[in-house]
Amino acid sequence: MNLFHEDFPKAGESAPRADAMEPAASTWPPINGEYIVLHGHKNCHVAVSTLSSISLAEEIARLIPKALCIVGKTETENIGIDKVIKNTITNPSIHVLVVAGKDSEGHRSGATLLSLCENGVDESMRVIGSPGIRPILKNVTKEEVEAFRHQVKVIDMIGCEDAEDVAGRVETLARKIRMSCGENIFARVVKPLKLAHVEVVQAEETAKTEIDKAGYFVILPLKERGVISVEQYSNDNRLLRVIEGKNARDLYRTIIKNKWVTQLSHAAYLGKELARAELSMTLDFKYIQDGA
């Protein structure tokens, strides 16, 4: 999404937000994401963000630290942190957030979390002092940000990718604050906030796809050359051009920039298929283009 806003800065200003977050009615965490909630640990007091170190979250979860409630990645300095805030303030048991793993370049979500707890946000909901590219929180309120800052203490372990070190720190922190997962003992009383309702729209079954007047594409991964070849044909089957690139992103950006696709549905389909083609070369499976 950050790359999209860099290339098309006006697109997000008038269009409805696609990153709207809808809390589930009776489950926790209420906001979906790539998290692991340890079985029976929902009332524990420590959460861990592994930033961009995805496998680290699984490694920590396998160690089952006694005080760990939830662990997962936080890759972006905006939507990722929105989700951390919402999932924290809806669980009054959580009072410590350990930030570990590799901080993603550009996004700097870890540094942004530290800045958030230290400085808060300004009038535009930008995290004060964050080194991230777009540290603007659009899916939380100031009340929710302040509730988060009041509820948790953030522990800086940025750069640490040793699961045992992180798990050990979790248990040490729990002992220091004298909290037990089996008892209702908290550092302070926190009343969970009720999240604002966001409309959930159920996707409709796909109707017959309209033909793009710009033509159609045939995607061919050429693993021996390390490129993806994209042939564009007119709707009367005449070859218009061949576009080659090493990855899906370069290809769809080139196609969009040159206006070789004119329908959003076609562009979405093309992005999906180019990503599959790229994966087929990385993971070594046979790519068969899906019908539009």
PEFEN-V541513 format. One record per backbone hydrogen bond with DSSP energy under -0.5 kcal/mol. NH is the residue of the N-H (numbers start at 1). CO is the residue of the C=O. Records with the same first field share a line. If there is no record, write none. Layout:
# PEFEN-V541513
NH = CO  CO
This chain:
# PEFEN-V541513
5 = 1
6 = 2
7 = 3
8 = 4
11 = 8
12 = 8
13 = 10
14 = 10
15 = 11
22 = 20
23 = 21
24 = 30
32 = 30
35 = 33
36 = 71
38 = 36  69
41 = 38
44 = 41
46 = 67
47 = 96
48 = 70
49 = 98
50 = 48  72
52 = 102
53 = 50
54 = 52
57 = 53  54
58 = 54
59 = 55
60 = 56
61 = 57
62 = 58
63 = 59  60
64 = 60  61
68 = 65
69 = 46
70 = 46
71 = 36
72 = 48
73 = 34
74 = 51
82 = 78
83 = 79
84 = 80
85 = 81
86 = 82
87 = 83
88 = 84
89 = 85
90 = 86
91 = 88
94 = 91
95 = 45
96 = 45
97 = 153
98 = 47  96
99 = 97  155
100 = 49  98
101 = 157  160
104 = 102
107 = 105
108 = 104
112 = 108
113 = 109
114 = 110
115 = 111
116 = 112
117 = 113
118 = 114
119 = 115
120 = 115  116
122 = 126
125 = 122
127 = 135
128 = 120
130 = 127
133 = 106
136 = 134
137 = 125  135
138 = 136
145 = 141
146 = 142
147 = 143
148 = 144
149 = 145
150 = 146
151 = 147
152 = 148
153 = 95
155 = 97
156 = 154
157 = 99  155
159 = 101
160 = 157
161 = 159
163 = 161
166 = 162
167 = 163
168 = 164
169 = 165
170 = 166
171 = 167
172 = 168
173 = 169
174 = 170
175 = 171
176 = 172
177 = 173
178 = 175
179 = 174
183 = 180
185 = 183
186 = 184
192 = 190
193 = 89
195 = 193
201 = 199
202 = 200
215 = 212
216 = 233
218 = 231
220 = 229
222 = 227
223 = 221
225 = 222
226 = 222
227 = 222
228 = 245
229 = 220  227
230 = 243
231 = 218  229
232 = 230  241
233 = 216  231
234 = 238
237 = 234
239 = 237
240 = 232
241 = 232
243 = 230
245 = 228
251 = 247
252 = 248
253 = 249
254 = 250
255 = 251
256 = 252
257 = 253
258 = 254
259 = 256
260 = 255
267 = 263
268 = 264
269 = 265
270 = 266
271 = 267
272 = 268
273 = 269
274 = 270
275 = 271
276 = 272
277 = 273
278 = 274
279 = 275
280 = 276
281 = 277
282 = 278
283 = 279
284 = 280
285 = 280
288 = 286
